Amino acid sequence: LHENAPSDRFREISFPHLSFFSKPGIFGWNKIDRGSELLVEYIKNYSIKCPLDHILDLGCGYGYLTLATHHHFSLLSPSTWTLTDNNVAALAAAEKNITANNIVGRIQASDAGDQASDKADVILCNPPFHQGFSVDGDLTTKFLKNTKRLLHKHGFAFFVVNQFIPVEKKAAAIGLFSETLDTQEGFKFVVLSHSNPNN
């Protein structure tokens, strides 16, 4: 791990396979979230057979999911991106990161996607689930409801959550189909859609 820059400015965080800008005040600001890292591998191995005009990073933080999957998606189709978060520092870092990596996209302040309006072909999400010392399932439901509203009828949403959150049940309750890809290291990896893609 390598960090450069004064503490009041963005710091460049470097890992062997990825460098990004971040700063204190952003959740997990100087690391790569393990759940997000594993989710990226599932995304890269998932067969997506739909247009990829617009991709939404829901609750983006400094933009890891965008940075880690942009090259993969760009090989499939040119896409525009929207990155949302309710943390001002996270949005500033995300904007700096997509600019530095020549990613065509925009940054939007939004609480769990409530301010977003454009339909997305793919949604990426690692929703926060801790409020204080409890696991907040209601917050996951909030992300899921906005995912249903924002996901194009042919699209896919990729979620990573704590393995104890019944995301499949929550998704079904609001009319989303879910496919659990795997559980490992305390995480659950789920792909969501408006209908069963295997039918």
N, C-alpha and C positions, 0 to 999 in steps of 0.2 A: 504494500500500500504506500502510495506516494502522495503527499499533499503539498501544494504550493499556493501562497497568497496570504495576505494579512487576514486576521480573523473577522474583520468587519466587511470583507469582500468575498466574492465567490472564490472557492478553492477548487483547484483541479485535482480530482481524485482519479488515480490511475490503477487499474488492475491489468493483468496480462492480456485480457481480451477486450477490455473496454475502458475508455477514459471519459469522464464527464465532469461538469461543473456543479457544485453544490455548496451549501453553507449551513452552519448551525441554525436551528429553528425549523428545519425540515425533518420529518420523521425518517429515521435511518439515513441521515444525510451523508454519511461517509462510508456507507457499505452497500452491498448488493443484497437485497432481501432474498433469502434462500427460496421462499415460496415462489417469488416472481421468477427467479432464475430457473427453477424446475418447470414452471408454467411455459416459459419460452421454448423449452425442448418439446413439450407436448404440442404446442402451436406449430412448430416447424415440421412435425411429423403427422399433422392432421391434414387430411385431404379436403381442401376448400374448393368447392366448385360453384362459385358465384362471382359476380362482378366485385371488384375491389376499388370502387371509386372513392369511398370515404371510410376512414378508420378512426374510431373514437377510443382514446385512452382515458378511462373514467376513474378519477381519483389518481392522477398521474404522478404525484410527488415530483421529483426532479426529472421524471420522464424515462425511467429505466426501460419499461416495457416497450415504449416507442423506439428507443435507441437500439434495443436488443433484437427487435423484430423488423425494423425498417428495411434492412437489406433483403431479408427473406420475402417480404411482401412486395418489394419493388421488382423482384425477379418475376413475380406472378403478374403484376399489373401496376402501372403508375397510379398512385393514390394520393389524396390529400388527407391530412390528419387534423383532428381536433384534440387538444389535451385540456382536461378540466381538473380543477382542484379548488378547495376553499381556503387554501393556505397561500398567502401573498408571496412569501419567500419561495415556496415550491413553484408557483407559476413563473416567477422571474427566472428561476434556475432552468425550468423546462424550456422557456423561450430562448434562453442563452444556448441550451443544448441543441435544440432543433436548428437554430441558426448556424451554430458551429458545424453541424453535420449536414447542412444543405437539405433539410427535410422541409417539404412544402406543407405548411400547416399553420394553425392559429391556436392561441392560448385563450381559455375562457374561464373566468371565475364562476364557480358553480358548486353548490352543495350536493354531492352525490348525483350530479347531473341534472339538477332541477332547472337550471337556466339554459341547458342545451336544447336545441330544437331540430337540428338537421339529422335526418335518418342516416344510420351508419350500416355499412355492409359487414363490418367486423367491429366488435367492442372488446377491449381488453380491460380487465379489472382485478385488482387485488384490494378488496375493500377493507378498511380498518374495522376491527371488531372489538377492540378494547375501549371501554369507557370507564376510566378509573381502573378498578381491579376486577370488573365483571366483564363477561363476554356479552356483547350487545347484539343480539339477533335482529332487533328492530332496525339497526343500521344496515345490516345486510339486506333486509327486506326493502329498505328505501332505495338502495342501489339496484335491486332486482326490478322494482316497479319502474324506475327510470330506464332501465335496460329494455324492458318490454316496450315502452313508449318510443324509444329511440332506435331500436333494432329494425332494420329493413325486413320485410316479410321473408326474404330468402337468406337472411344473414345469420351469422354465428357470433355468440358472445363467449369469451373464454374467461373463467373465474378461477381464482385460487382462494380458498378460505381455510380457516381452522377446521380440522377433520370432525370436530364435534358439532359444527353448525349444520343443521339439516337443510342445506341449501336446495336439495332436490324437492323436498316437501314444500318449502317456501315458494319455489319456482312453480310447482304444479298448482299451488293455491291461487296464483295470479295468471295462470294460463300459459306458462312457458314449459316447453319440453326440455328435459335435462338428460345428459349422458355423462355419467361419472367415468372419467378416463383412468383415474388411479387415486390411491391415497398412499402417501409416503412421508416420512419425517414429520408427522403431525399435520400435514396439509392434505387437502382434498382438491382435486383438479376436475373441473366440470365445464362442459360445453353446453350452451343454451341456445335454443332456437324456437321459432314459433310453431314448428311442427317437426315430427320425427323425420330426419333427413334420410333415413334408410327405407322409408315407405315409397 
